[in-house]
Amino acid sequence: MSVPSFDGASARLHALVEKLQQSGAIYSAAWAEAFAGVPRHVFVPQWYGQETDDRGITVWRRNDAADRDVWQAAVYSDQTLVTALDPDTAERVGERAWTGIPTSSSTLPSLMAQMLEDLSVADGHRVLEVGTGTGYNAALLCARLGDRLVQSVDVSPALVEAARGRLASVGYRPHLAAGDGQGGLLGRAPFDRIMATCSVPRVPAAWIEQIRPGGVILTDVSMGIEGGLVRLTVDKERRATGHFTTTTGRFMPARSDAHAYRRPERAPYAPRAGSRPTTLTAVDIREHYPFRLLLAFHIPGAELVYHVDDETGAMSLQLQQHDGAWARAPITGERAAGPSAIVTYGGSTDLWRQAERAWRWWNDHGRPAQDRFGYAREADGRHYAWHLPDGLRWPL
Ligand SMILES: C[S@@+](CC[C@H](N)C(=O)[O-])C[C@H]1O[C@@H](n2cnc3c(N)ncnc32)[C@H](O)[C@@H]1O
């Protein structure tokens, strides 16, 4: 396939591929060739840039061929670009500006490249992608494997139809379907590889049933406080085991239908119970991704959110549980970044105490990176993570 030569896209595309190779995101000749053959601008005819208006409200401004240079410069840079807003909640607030919740994006090309490399596909592999979005990643898979071997599913029928048209315009006709990809795509199974570009709370049983023994699943698993990319191999006994990958990336959560947004059920905040000094600061938690992952194993079901004090406007990092327990340490204001902080808490469990225990464990074990943590789904559906060298396990 030749890249359309208009708009200088060809030169921009080659510059992007070179950059991805130089950074190490693409390291195989096969993926370099695939990336060089797919014009990203065809798949991202418009994108929404995030702005904050003078009332402090998030506004999404549309960029497209009307300002060709800005649009294409972004499309051929290493950026995630929001490409769709939820039509039910998006409100037009200016000529090219909307409020609303992003429902699809074209993923950071370097992340896409690393994931495709991590997937270790071989000629002849049948692949299912969950989260078609713009169709760009599906096109890359088609360029690498041939479109007969590629299937992709998205929960939004409108996105699937738009992707189908773009793929056809560059000569690819993979099998596309609209639906909840957490159910796989039974009629097209078995697959050698399943790759998700949305996150799932657990590895769906359908993926295990629809993949060949020896097949690989690459997905973002979200666990409340944090989540990450896992690469799992499924064996004959239907056990999926592997570990978090060195590639760090997070994706928007899978929704069960095109209009459903998960709002976690949570009891009202418990009354304030006290405050005390702590050596685990909000900065420690914010700065160390592998530690947040460990926290997610240690405190299942908990969430990590930003909290703004109604009276002072001071911002804290807050751990919270579904039963209303909470604990927070300051991000802004006095003692936000020093070697110690004041933690304030409420509820039945001292969540910060649990976090302090995890912090001690992480430091005592030499601050392991995320790929030192295994992840498994047993044939009976139980999930757990473990520390690769010493085998300590956390049920999930
Ligand atoms: C980050 S975007 C995917 C980017 C895409 N791979 C590309 O190359 O443009 C995530 C996509 O996941 C889709 N999605 C969300 N929940 C889903 C589900 N349950 N099944 C399939 N797709 C889902 C969203 O509609 C969105 O298009």
The ligand as an SDF file (V2000), in Angstrom:
LIG
                    3D

 27 29  0  0  0  0  0  0  0  0999 V2000
   -8.1400    3.7290   23.4390 C   0  0  0  0  0  0  0  0  0  0  0  0
   -9.5070    3.4020   22.4280 S   0  0  0  0  0  0  0  0  0  0  0  0
   -8.8740    2.2110   21.2670 C   0  0  0  0  0  0  0  0  0  0  0  0
   -7.9090    2.7360   20.2730 C   0  0  0  0  0  0  0  0  0  0  0  0
   -7.8480    1.8940   19.0340 C   0  0  0  0  0  0  0  0  0  0  0  0
   -7.2080    0.6350   19.2260 N   0  0  0  0  0  0  0  0  0  0  0  0
   -7.1990    2.6780   17.9030 C   0  0  0  0  0  0  0  0  0  0  0  0
   -6.2280    2.2140   17.3140 O   0  0  0  0  0  0  0  0  0  0  0  0
   -7.7150    3.7550   17.6070 O   0  0  0  0  0  0  0  0  0  0  0  0
  -10.5090    2.3350   23.4470 C   0  0  0  0  0  0  0  0  0  0  0  0
  -11.6890    1.7960   22.7120 C   0  0  0  0  0  0  0  0  0  0  0  0
  -12.2630    0.7560   23.4910 O   0  0  0  0  0  0  0  0  0  0  0  0
  -13.6390    0.7520   23.1860 C   0  0  0  0  0  0  0  0  0  0  0  0
  -14.3440   -0.0640   24.1940 N   0  0  0  0  0  0  0  0  0  0  0  0
  -14.7610    0.2880   25.4290 C   0  0  0  0  0  0  0  0  0  0  0  0
  -15.3760   -0.7440   26.0190 N   0  0  0  0  0  0  0  0  0  0  0  0
  -15.3490   -1.7780   25.1380 C   0  0  0  0  0  0  0  0  0  0  0  0
  -15.8220   -3.1110   25.1650 C   0  0  0  0  0  0  0  0  0  0  0  0
  -16.4670   -3.6040   26.2280 N   0  0  0  0  0  0  0  0  0  0  0  0
  -15.6270   -3.8830   24.0780 N   0  0  0  0  0  0  0  0  0  0  0  0
  -14.9820   -3.4140   22.9860 C   0  0  0  0  0  0  0  0  0  0  0  0
  -14.5100   -2.1400   22.9000 N   0  0  0  0  0  0  0  0  0  0  0  0
  -14.6880   -1.3460   23.9670 C   0  0  0  0  0  0  0  0  0  0  0  0
  -14.0090    2.2240   23.1810 C   0  0  0  0  0  0  0  0  0  0  0  0
  -15.2210    2.4490   22.4920 O   0  0  0  0  0  0  0  0  0  0  0  0
  -12.7850    2.8160   22.4750 C   0  0  0  0  0  0  0  0  0  0  0  0
  -12.9970    2.9540   21.1120 O   0  0  0  0  0  0  0  0  0  0  0  0
  1  2  1  0
  2  3  1  0
  2 10  1  0
  3  4  1  0
  4  5  1  0
  5  6  1  0
  5  7  1  0
  7  8  2  0
  7  9  1  0
 10 11  1  0
 11 12  1  0
 11 26  1  0
 12 13  1  0
 13 14  1  0
 13 24  1  0
 14 15  1  0
 14 23  1  0
 15 16  2  0
 16 17  1  0
 17 18  1  0
 17 23  2  0
 18 19  1  0
 18 20  2  0
 20 21  1  0
 21 22  2  0
 22 23  1  0
 24 25  1  0
 24 26  1  0
 26 27  1  0
M  CHG  2   2   1   9  -1
M  END
$$$$
